[in-house]
């Protein structure tokens, strides 16, 4: 997964939407990487 940039419409800026999207994407990847033993070293427990 690659997230290079998050963008929201001008009228929705300043509400934390892009930050929430980025946070959720990282949480998803952390959960995914915890499953296979060979990737667990990449995720802080």
C-alpha positions, 0 to 999 in steps of 0.5 A: 500500500502506498499513500503519498498524499491525502486531500479533501475538498476545500470546504472540508479542510481543517476537520481532521479528515485527512489525518483520520484517513492516514491514521486508519490506513496505518492501523490497517497495515499494522494489523496486517503485518502482525499476522505473518510471523516473518513481518512481526518485527516491523510492527512495534508491539 
